[in-house]
Amino acid sequence: MNRPDPHERIAEQATREILQAVAEGATLIGRVWLPEVSGPAPVVVQGSKVYDISSIAVTSSMLLEVDQLVSQITQSTDLPCIGSLETILKNSLHQQQDPNLPYLLAPCDLQAVKASGVTFVASMLERVIEERAAGDFTQAEFFRQELNAIIGDDLSKIEPGSEQAAQIKQVLQQKQAWSQYLEVGIGPDAEIFSKAQPMSAVGFGAQVGIHPCSNWNNPEPEIVLAVNSRGHILGASLGNDVNLRDVEGRSALLLGKAKDNNGSCAIGPFIRLFDQAFSLQDIAQADIHLSIQGDDDFQLQGISSMSKISRSPQSLVQQTIGPNHQYPDGLMLFLGTMFAPAQDRGEAGKGFTHHLGDKVSIATPLLGTLVNWVNHSDKIPQWNFGSGALMRNLAKRQLL
């Protein structure tokens, strides 16, 4: 008896989730690679099909600048059909990808890819532990117990930037337990950093990259907001802010190396646009489910609850874009995670780290499931289609 192909099951499940959202009125936009033109196209899911919406805007960035975008999309007729949703999802899985058929890309293109860190108390304390352990994962449990003995759960109800937060800071400084991570966790200013270059994010089914120098790393399951150049939040997607814990633990000045390498940013499968039935309030109450499955039969499950975020998504957007910092092509903003795995994988006390071949699934019913596989950043496909290549391709297709 033939066993079902696990990749077929992944595509089928993803298709069911997306079709359910569409049946409930979701407007899902994304990007698909079109082999016949050697370039991408913005798309929308309608029914069980995927349609090219280049007639509305030729890039994801430009699309999010369109006034009354949901109405524009729903009222458009005679859109070119690229193919069935399930076929495109299947071909997006890197293990069986046919380069001669369409496949999903990350749903953003020219937008800056920004991330907010230390926005949940749980992950904030883990960042402090990384710092105190100086990137040595064998020391993490010792410092975790030490920190919990000093802080406990006292920080979970602290409003960042408040007078109470300032008093907590003074107490922790006296105990020599203050940290730069606590500063951005409960201080007035959020941590906002550049996660990846425009056009470099990978999408559903692709491999994410771990720098080969890292021995302590993990996924970070997050909501990603789609924001246009005017600072308007148009929709949301799922993201994996891959993190090298040992590299950042050695020095916060190595954040760029810890966060930005080939394939270290995954977004997808689509951007769900806000409308009358779906809003930022839904995102604020969402639970993000994480599943890691290894070739060594290791399994890990986790949940990141947006209701426990320390800073509101609106405040994070306001600290990212405004009078002091403009993004003329818009931005995608990772909102942070409360997930920082401490479960042992192997030897007791050494905690979790990725193994090559891990399958990482990040899911919420509102947005579907983002699935990626882990490999070294120098072994996955190199990023070679940037902003310049996009402009040349669109000009060649007479779309600019």
RODO-2510 file (C-alpha; in nm, 4 decimals, decimal comma):
residues 400
     n   res          X          Y          Z
     1     m     0,0000     0,0000     0,0000
     2     n     0,1424     0,3378    -0,1034
     3     r     0,1834     0,5942     0,1713
     4     p     0,0509     0,9459     0,1007
     5     d     0,3251     1,1858    -0,0107
     6     p     0,3884     1,4208     0,2873
     7     h     0,4456     1,7123     0,0506
     8     e     0,1114     1,6445    -0,1172
     9     r    -0,0503     1,6589     0,2270
    10     i     0,1169     1,9924     0,3044
    11     a    -0,0121     2,1466    -0,0181
    12     e    -0,3596     2,0016     0,0310
    13     q    -0,3853     2,1323     0,3878
    14     a    -0,2593     2,4771     0,2857
    15     t    -0,5122     2,4834     0,0015
    16     r    -0,7994     2,3928     0,2354
    17     e    -0,7029     2,6649     0,4827
    18     i    -0,6767     2,9328     0,2152
    19     l    -0,9992     2,8295     0,0424
    20     q    -1,1794     2,8404     0,3786
    21     a    -1,0555     3,1960     0,4371
    22     v    -1,1576     3,2993     0,0854
    23     a    -1,5016     3,1421     0,1339
    24     e    -1,5367     3,3582     0,4469
    25     g    -1,4614     3,6707     0,2456
    26     a    -1,0835     3,7089     0,2833
    27     t    -0,8985     3,9074     0,0159
    28     l    -0,5575     3,7440    -0,0229
    29     i    -0,2865     3,9010    -0,2367
    30     g     0,0609     3,7706    -0,3072
    31     r     0,3267     3,7246    -0,5705
    32     v     0,3898     3,4401    -0,8130
    33     w     0,6945     3,3701    -1,0287
    34     l     0,5956     3,3364    -1,3959
    35     p     0,8535     3,1266    -1,5840
    36     e     0,7267     3,2344    -1,9257
    37     v     0,8317     3,5950    -1,8570
    38     s     1,1162     3,5134    -1,6134
    39     g     0,9628     3,7472    -1,3590
    40     p     0,7004     3,7950    -1,0865
    41     a     0,3414     3,9141    -1,0877
    42     p     0,1146     4,0355    -0,8072
    43     v    -0,1819     3,8015    -0,7659
    44     v    -0,5105     3,7544    -0,5868
    45     v    -0,6848     3,4319    -0,4832
    46     q    -1,0421     3,4089    -0,6100
    47     g    -1,2271     3,0842    -0,5576
    48     s    -0,9775     2,8050    -0,6122
    49     k    -0,7768     2,9990    -0,8715
    50     v    -0,4917     3,2489    -0,8646
    51     y    -0,5224     3,5577    -1,0866
    52     d    -0,2696     3,8090    -1,2151
    53     i    -0,3558     4,1645    -1,0967
    54     s    -0,0745     4,3474    -1,2769
    55     s    -0,3458     4,5550    -1,4441
    56     i    -0,4089     4,7208    -1,1055
    57     a    -0,0426     4,7572    -1,0045
    58     v     0,2733     4,5845    -1,1238
    59     t     0,4382     4,5430    -0,7833
    60     s     0,3200     4,4542    -0,4344
    61     s     0,4545     4,7873    -0,3112
    62     m     0,2551     4,9845    -0,5697
    63     l    -0,0524     4,7721    -0,5050
    64     l    -0,0658     4,8791    -0,1398
    65     e    -0,0684     5,2451    -0,2477
    66     v    -0,3960     5,2006    -0,4404
    67     d    -0,6969     5,3754    -0,2835
    68     q    -0,9844     5,1456    -0,1834
    69     l    -0,7735     4,8470    -0,2822
    70     v    -1,0169     4,5739    -0,1778
    71     s    -1,2931     4,7296    -0,3895
    72     q    -1,0566     4,7719    -0,6822
    73     i    -0,9639     4,4061    -0,6716
    74     t    -1,3125     4,2659    -0,6192
    75     q    -1,4578     4,4810    -0,8973
    76     s    -1,1903     4,3929    -1,1517
    77     t    -1,3045     4,1596    -1,4297
    78     d    -1,1249     3,9518    -1,6939
    79     l    -0,8158     3,9052    -1,4786
    80     p    -0,5716     3,6550    -1,6343
    81     c    -0,5826     3,3197    -1,4533
    82     i    -0,2366     3,1870    -1,3681
    83     g    -0,3512     2,8481    -1,2426
    84     s    -0,5152     2,6576    -0,9602
    85     l    -0,4212     2,7454    -0,6045
    86     e    -0,3369     2,3871    -0,5126
    87     t    -0,1104     2,3353    -0,8161
    88     i     0,0821     2,6555    -0,7408
    89     l     0,1154     2,5666    -0,3704
    90     k     0,2436     2,2195    -0,4577
    91     n     0,5015     2,3621    -0,6952
    92     s     0,6136     2,6108    -0,4291
    93     l     0,7540     2,3297    -0,2107
    94     h     1,1258     2,3363    -0,2831
    95     q     1,1655     1,9565    -0,2801
    96     q     0,9489     1,9143    -0,5904
    97     q     0,9606     2,2547    -0,7552
    98     d     0,9430     2,2591    -1,1343
    99     p     1,1075     2,5856    -1,2476
   100     n     0,8966     2,5755    -1,5631
   101     l     0,5727     2,6152    -1,3655
   102     p     0,4457     2,9072    -1,1517
   103     y     0,5281     2,9115    -0,7804
   104     l     0,4702     3,1411    -0,4841
   105     l     0,7158     3,4082    -0,3755
   106     a     0,7087     3,6200    -0,0607
   107     p     0,4064     3,8524    -0,0981
   108     c     0,6195     4,1703    -0,0722
   109     d     0,8791     4,3119    -0,3099
   110     l     1,0114     4,6711    -0,2918
   111     q     0,8984     4,7255     0,0665
   112     a     1,1586     4,7613     0,3401
   113     v     1,1542     4,4578     0,5692
   114     k     1,1658     4,5783     0,9301
   115     a     1,1275     4,3941     1,2582
   116     s     1,0420     4,4882     1,6136
   117     g     1,2170     4,2921     1,8842
   118     v     1,1652     4,2279     2,2545
   119     t     0,7919     4,2981     2,2352
   120     f     0,6906     4,0071     2,4604
   121     v     0,8079     3,9521     2,8179
   122     a     0,8970     3,5847     2,7553
   123     s     1,1240     3,6591     2,4616
   124     m     1,2642     3,9666     2,6383
   125     l     1,3903     3,7518     2,9251
   126     e     1,5416     3,5036     2,6788
   127     r     1,7332     3,7871     2,5101
   128     v     1,8715     3,8849     2,8511
   129     i     1,9727     3,5225     2,9064
   130     e     2,1514     3,5143     2,5683
   131     e     2,3402     3,8270     2,6659
   132     r     2,4413     3,7016     3,0117
   133     a     2,5436     3,3630     2,8657
   134     a     2,7535     3,5453     2,6001
   135     g     2,6175     3,3132     2,3324
   136     d     2,7095     2,9911     2,5186
   137     f     2,3949     2,7769     2,5128
   138     t     2,5347     2,5456     2,7823
   139     q     2,5067     2,8323     3,0330
   140     a     2,1532     2,9376     2,9402
   141     e     1,9669     2,7357     3,2037
   142     f     2,1886     2,8647     3,4848
   143     f     2,1251     3,2275     3,3925
   144     r     1,7542     3,1582     3,3328
   145     q     1,7157     3,0409     3,6926
   146     e     1,9236     3,3306     3,8229
   147     l     1,7157     3,5877     3,6354
   148     n     1,3823     3,4335     3,7362
   149     a     1,4906     3,4464     4,1003
   150     i     1,5421     3,8235     4,0706
   151     i     1,2558     3,9203     3,8376
   152     g     0,9936     3,6468     3,8490
   153     d     0,6816     3,7476     3,6558
   154     d     0,6829     4,1084     3,7751
   155     l     0,7476     4,2506     3,4279
   156     s     0,4466     4,0936     3,2550
   157     k     0,2072     4,3715     3,3546
   158     i     0,4427     4,6652     3,3053
   159     e     0,3467     4,9225     3,0405
   160     p     0,6593     5,0150     2,8412
   161     g     0,7703     5,3723     2,9011
   162     s     0,5506     5,4186     3,2094
   163     e     0,6564     5,5613     3,5465
   164     q     0,6240     5,2130     3,6927
   165     a     0,8650     5,0821     3,4271
   166     a     1,1162     5,3504     3,5252
   167     q     1,0904     5,2419     3,8892
   168     i     1,1449     4,8761     3,7921
   169     k     1,4523     4,9838     3,5954
   170     q     1,5953     5,1558     3,9027
   171     v     1,5444     4,8445     4,1166
   172     l     1,7033     4,6153     3,8587
   173     q     1,9986     4,8491     3,8161
   174     q     2,0575     4,8328     4,1888
   175     k     2,0582     4,4520     4,1647
   176     q     2,2933     4,4715     3,8653
   177     a     2,0346     4,2885     3,6563
   178     w     1,9551     4,5661     3,4068
   179     s     2,0119     4,4926     3,0383
   180     q     1,9904     4,6653     2,7030
   181     y     1,7125     4,4168     2,6204
   182     l     1,5114     4,5268     2,9218
   183     e     1,5677     4,8857     2,8066
   184     v     1,3840     4,8248     2,4783
   185     g     1,1410     4,5817     2,6420
   186     i     0,9943     4,8165     2,9020
   187     g     1,1588     5,1492     2,8172
   188     p     0,9949     5,4227     2,6042
   189     d     1,1647     5,3269     2,2759
   190     a     1,0932     5,0034     2,0916
   191     e     1,3645     4,8031     1,9179
   192     i     1,3093     4,8420     1,5432
   193     f     1,5705     4,6989     1,3078
   194     s     1,6143     4,6078     0,9411
   195     k     1,5481     4,2363     0,9064
   196     a     1,6230     4,1948     0,5371
   197     q     1,6767     4,3836     0,2132
   198     p     1,3784     4,4532    -0,0150
   199     m     1,3158     4,1564    -0,2476
   200     s     1,5220     3,9141    -0,0340
   201     a     1,2454     3,7452     0,1693
   202     v     1,1535     3,3882     0,0754
   203     g     0,7992     3,2575     0,0615
   204     f     0,5846     2,9515     0,1290
   205     g     0,7655     2,6215     0,0690
   206     a     1,1149     2,7672     0,0398
   207     q     1,4218     2,6913     0,2488
   208     v     1,5218     2,9323     0,5229
   209     g     1,8903     2,9884     0,5908
   210     i     2,0937     2,9385     0,9082
   211     h     2,4457     3,0808     0,8936
   212     p     2,6841     2,7822     0,9162
   213     c     2,8789     2,9506     1,1995
   214     s     2,5778     2,9193     1,4330
   215     n     2,5238     2,6359     1,6807
   216     w     2,2313     2,7889     1,8749
   217     n     1,9392     2,9186     1,6720
   218     n     1,5637     2,9045     1,6390
   219     p     1,2620     3,0180     1,4369
   220     e     1,0583     3,3166     1,5482
   221     p     0,6900     3,2863     1,4475
   222     e     0,5397     3,6297     1,3983
   223     i     0,2648     3,8403     1,2468
   224     v     0,3943     4,0718     0,9742
   225     l     0,2053     4,3929     0,8977
   226     a     0,1867     4,5351     0,5448
   227     v     0,2230     4,9140     0,5704
   228     n     0,2163     5,1602     0,2806
   229     s     0,4214     5,4767     0,2363
   230     r     0,1637     5,6860     0,4245
   231     g     0,1906     5,4669     0,7323
   232     h    -0,1470     5,3001     0,6732
   233     i    -0,1684     4,9374     0,7857
   234     l    -0,3309     4,7558     0,4921
   235     g    -0,3096     4,3913     0,5950
   236     a    -0,1097     4,1134     0,7551
   237     s     0,0860     3,8007     0,6777
   238     l     0,2869     3,5365     0,8643
   239     g     0,6628     3,5500     0,9049
   240     n     0,9624     3,3585     1,0351
   241     d     1,2263     3,5942     1,1774
   242     v     1,5024     3,3326     1,1875
   243     n     1,7368     3,4065     1,4791
   244     l     2,0958     3,3072     1,5582
   245     r     2,0952     3,3136     1,9383
   246     d     2,4655     3,2478     1,9861
   247     v     2,5709     3,5225     1,7449
   248     e     2,3511     3,7925     1,8999
   249     g     2,4394     3,6651     2,2476
   250     r     2,8086     3,7305     2,1841
   251     s     2,7307     4,0969     2,1153
   252     a     2,4196     4,2970     2,0315
   253     l     2,6376     4,4742     1,7749
   254     l     2,6280     4,1486     1,5763
   255     l     2,2510     4,1838     1,5276
   256     g     2,2967     4,2270     1,1514
   257     k     2,4851     3,8968     1,1271
   258     a     2,2383     3,7248     1,3587
   259     k     1,9306     3,8418     1,1710
   260     d     2,0146     3,9120     0,8062
   261     n     2,1642     3,6423     0,5870
   262     n     2,0533     3,4522     0,2809
   263     g     1,7043     3,3129     0,3400
   264     s     1,6776     3,4247     0,7027
   265     c     1,3433     3,5975     0,6410
   266     a     1,0301     3,4099     0,5319
   267     i     0,6920     3,5775     0,4734
   268     g     0,3680     3,4303     0,3412
   269     p     0,1817     3,2603     0,2051
   270     f    -0,0270     3,5717     0,1253
   271     i    -0,1098     3,9151     0,2635
   272     r    -0,4666     3,9253     0,3896
   273     l    -0,6064     4,2741     0,3349
   274     f    -0,8055     4,4463     0,6068
   275     d    -1,1741     4,5001     0,5300
   276     q    -1,5064     4,5123     0,7117
   277     a    -1,4703     4,1492     0,8236
   278     f    -1,1001     4,1537     0,9156
   279     s    -0,9140     4,4191     1,1093
   280     l    -0,6155     4,4924     1,3292
   281     q    -0,8308     4,3954     1,6273
   282     d    -0,8423     4,0379     1,4924
   283     i    -0,4637     4,0385     1,4722
   284     a    -0,4390     4,1682     1,8298
   285     q    -0,6255     3,8572     1,9521
   286     a    -0,4618     3,5994     1,7252
   287     d    -0,2711     3,2938     1,8453
   288     i     0,0278     3,1996     1,6302
   289     h     0,1007     2,8258     1,6332
   290     l     0,4495     2,6916     1,5697
   291     s     0,5422     2,3349     1,4809
   292     i     0,8956     2,2051     1,4278
   293     q     0,9480     1,8549     1,2903
   294     g     1,3000     1,7193     1,2512
   295     d     1,4439     1,4356     1,0499
   296     d     1,5567     1,2992     1,3891
   297     d     1,1870     1,2567     1,4880
   298     f     1,2157     1,5574     1,7193
   299     q     0,8906     1,7558     1,7502
   300     l     0,8216     2,0858     1,9188
   301     q     0,4971     2,2794     1,9472
   302     g     0,4518     2,6370     2,0649
   303     i     0,2016     2,9217     2,0724
   304     s     0,2628     3,2939     2,0594
   305     s    -0,0449     3,4880     2,1725
   306     m    -0,0702     3,8390     2,0338
   307     s    -0,2868     3,9338     2,3319
   308     k     0,0317     3,9188     2,5433
   309     i     0,2302     4,1670     2,3364
   310     s     0,3786     4,4503     2,5425
   311     r     0,3400     4,7203     2,2767
   312     s     0,0414     4,7627     2,0468
   313     p     0,0950     4,6994     1,6735
   314     q    -0,0136     5,0600     1,6046
   315     s     0,2514     5,1989     1,8383
   316     l     0,5205     4,9865     1,6730
   317     v     0,4204     5,1172     1,3304
   318     q     0,4233     5,4742     1,4624
   319     q     0,7765     5,4241     1,5971
   320     t     0,8862     5,2879     1,2579
   321     i     0,7397     5,5301     1,0034
   322     g     0,6523     5,8975     1,0486
   323     p     0,8002     6,2477     1,0360
   324     n     1,1463     6,1200     1,1288
   325     h     1,1611     5,8220     0,8946
   326     q     0,9876     5,7714     0,5612
   327     y     0,9516     5,4577     0,3498
   328     p     0,8433     5,5641    -0,0011
   329     d     0,7920     5,1997    -0,1057
   330     g     0,6175     5,1021     0,2178
   331     l     0,7336     4,8374     0,4616
   332     m     0,6636     4,4978     0,6097
   333     l     0,6902     4,5021     0,9892
   334     f     0,7483     4,1893     1,2003
   335     l     0,5746     4,2378     1,5354
   336     g     0,7948     4,0134     1,7489
   337     t     0,7268     3,6851     1,9240
   338     m     0,6896     3,5447     2,2732
   339     f     0,8340     3,2143     2,1528
   340     a     1,1912     3,1350     2,2631
   341     p     1,2318     2,7558     2,2844
   342     a     1,4075     2,6157     2,5890
   343     q     1,3025     2,2510     2,5404
   344     d     1,6061     2,0231     2,5294
   345     r     1,6891     1,8635     2,1978
   346     g     1,9328     1,5940     2,2905
   347     e     2,1619     1,6435     2,5888
   348     a     1,9872     1,7770     2,9013
   349     g     2,0422     2,1446     2,9723
   350     k     2,1493     2,2403     2,6207
   351     g     1,8047     2,3550     2,5087
   352     f     1,6817     2,3780     2,1506
   353     t     1,8619     2,4499     1,8280
   354     h     1,7752     2,3780     1,4663
   355     h     1,8981     2,0751     1,2768
   356     l     1,9291     2,0872     0,9004
   357     g     1,6134     1,9572     0,7371
   358     d     1,3760     2,0803     1,0099
   359     k     1,0291     2,1596     0,8802
   360     v     0,8933     2,4778     1,0395
   361     s     0,5198     2,5525     1,0204
   362     i     0,3744     2,8822     1,1430
   363     a    -0,0034     2,9053     1,1390
   364     t    -0,3153     3,0908     1,2419
   365     p    -0,6663     3,0368     1,0981
   366     l    -0,6798     3,4035     0,9939
   367     l    -0,3767     3,3806     0,7649
   368     g    -0,3173     3,0142     0,6829
   369     t     0,0151     2,8356     0,7262
   370     l     0,3689     2,9339     0,6328
   371     v     0,5868     2,6249     0,5806
   372     n     0,9642     2,6308     0,5326
   373     w     1,2602     2,3946     0,5673
   374     v     1,5918     2,4717     0,7370
   375     n     1,9293     2,4574     0,5642
   376     h     2,2564     2,6470     0,5786
   377     s     2,2430     2,9903     0,4179
   378     d     2,5237     2,9015     0,1749
   379     k     2,3456     2,5845     0,0596
   380     i     2,0042     2,7269    -0,0308
   381     p     1,9393     2,9098    -0,3617
   382     q     2,1284     3,2365    -0,3764
   383     w     1,9310     3,5602    -0,3889
   384     n     2,0002     3,7130    -0,7287
   385     f     1,6769     3,8862    -0,8317
   386     g     1,6773     4,2255    -0,6619
   387     s     1,5125     4,5617    -0,7220
   388     g     1,7202     4,6380    -1,0303
   389     a     1,6361     4,3019    -1,1859
   390     l     1,2668     4,3614    -1,1146
   391     m     1,2690     4,6996    -1,2860
   392     r     1,4506     4,5614    -1,5909
   393     n     1,2082     4,2694    -1,6123
   394     l     0,8988     4,4903    -1,5858
   395     a     1,0392     4,7270    -1,8492
   396     k     1,1074     4,4357    -2,0831
   397     r     0,7473     4,3207    -2,0350
   398     q     0,6342     4,6805    -2,1092
   399     l     0,4694     4,7080    -1,7689
   400     l     0,6597     5,0229    -1,6718
***
